[in-house]
Every structure is written in structure tokens, then in C-alpha cells.
Amino acid sequence: MNALEDVDVLDDDRLREGVKAYSNWPTIPRLYVNGELVGGCDIVREIYEAGELRGMLAKALPSGADVGP
């Protein structure tokens, strides 16, 4: 996939439980980049504050895509 997508798993019990089983990670929200689990809210916040998230997203998206502030 070459786009950003958000999915509200709280609207669908089967989807929510499937995501938990898929990643073996019990909490929501979580971020996947190129199909790989980056982590939940705390981890994503840490990599954002460390300045690493923007670079991670830039590498995952097509050249020239805007990854935001």
C-alpha cells in the first residue's frame, strides 16, 4: 500500500480481536508501517518526540508524499 489509512477497529468486535491476534499486541491504538507493527500510543509518541516518526513515514510513502508536520 502506498497511502496512509486509518481503521477504526472499535466499531467491529471481530476486526478488533483479529488485529490483537495478528500482532500479538493487546492494546489499541497502534501503528503499522508497511505491514509491520511499530507500536502502540506510547511507543509512537516516543519515536515522534525523538524525531524518528517523520523519517519512518517518509521512507514508507512514495517519493514526494507529504508526511505532515
N, C-alpha and C positions, 0 to 999 in steps of 0.2 A: 504494500500500500504506500502511496506517495502523498498522503494527506493526513491532516490531523483529524481525529474523530473522537467524540466523547460519547459514552454509552451510559445511560442511567440504569444500572443494574438493580436499583432499589424498586423499580416498577415491576420486576419479573423475578419471582422466587426461584424458578428453575435456572434462569440465567445467573442470578447472584450465587447460588450454590455451585453451579458449574464453573464459574470463574474462580471460586475458592478452591475447588478440587483441582482445576487446571494448573494453578500456580502453587498449590500447597501453601497459601498465604491467607490467614484468616480475616484480615481486616480490609475494609473498603474506606476511602478511595485508594486507588493505586494507579500507577503509570506504567504503561508498556511502550517501549520504543523499538520499532522493527520486530515486534512479536516477543521481545524479551522483557521480563519484569524488571523495572528499575527499582520500584519500591512503593511504599505507602506514603501517606501525607508527610510524616516526619522526615523520611529519607529524602523525598522530593524537595522539601523545604531546605534541608541541609545542603543539597547539591545546588539548589538555586542560590542560596546565600553565599556559597563558596564560589559562585560564578561558573559552575560547570554545566548547568542545565541548558543554557542557551547553545553552547557548543555541541552538546549531545544531540539536541534537536536539529541544529543546522546540518550536522552530518547525516541525519536520518532523512531529511527532506530534500526535494530536488534543488539543484543549484538555483540560487536567486530567490528562494521562498522566504517569506517574512516569518521569523520566529518570534516576533514581538519584542517588547522592551526587556 
